[in-house]
Structures are given as C-alpha cells and as structure tokens.
Amino acid sequence: MSAVNLGINNDGIPYEVALEILGHERQPLMAAIRLEKEKAQPSAAFVRYCEMRLAALRTNLRSTDRGTIGQILDPENGLVRTFNRSPVGAS
C-alpha cells in the first residue's frame, strides 16, 4: 500500500508561497511608479528603473523549478527580498 499524498509535502505549497513572495515584492514598485507619475515633474529615469525591476520579477515559474523556488523562499536571499526586509539589528 502506498502513502497517500495529502499535499503537505507536495511541490505545490512552496510554489504558491514563492508566487506570493514575488507578488509582495512587486507591490512597492508599482506604488512607487504610481506616486512618481503623480508628481508635477516625475523622473522618467526612476519610473524606468522601477519598471525594469518589475519586469525582472515577472515569472514563468513552474512548480518543478525547485532551485529557483528555494532561492525565493530563502529569507536571506537579498536578490529577491529587497523591500520587505527588516533593517540589520532590528527585532
């Protein structure tokens, strides 16, 4: 008799969490673009920078991309987690 897969060890859960993290990383960029465009003299360079960061966070992530998912889930990975990090020494 084989074990029943209840989903708790399934690749789907880390995948969904990784997608959620990427979505959270996109939100500050989208807000920054909106706020910048509302200014009397918005900075085109800043808007371009934010748009490039957003493009980098767009994903074709698959549940089988375990290495990439592992990097996204790693709280110490500064390449992914840029906005939602506590300052060094903060508790």
C-alpha positions, 0 to 999 in steps of 0.5 A, a space after each residue: 500500500 502506498 502513502 497517500 499524498 495529502 499535499 503537505 509535502 507536495 511541490 505545490 505549497 512552496 510554489 504558491 508561497 514563492 508566487 506570493 513572495 514575488 507578488 509582495 515584492 512587486 507591490 512597492 514598485 508599482 506604488 512607487 511608479 504610481 506616486 512618481 507619475 503623480 508628481 508635477 515633474 516625475 523622473 522618467 529615469 526612476 519610473 524606468 528603473 522601477 519598471 525594469 525591476 518589475 519586469 525582472 520579477 515577472 515569472 514563468 515559474 513552474 512548480 518543478 523549478 525547485 532551485 529557483 523556488 528555494 532561492 525565493 523562499 530563502 529569507 536571506 536571499 537579498 536578490 529577491 527580498 529587497 523591500 520587505 526586509 527588516 533593517 540589520 539589528 532590528 527585532 
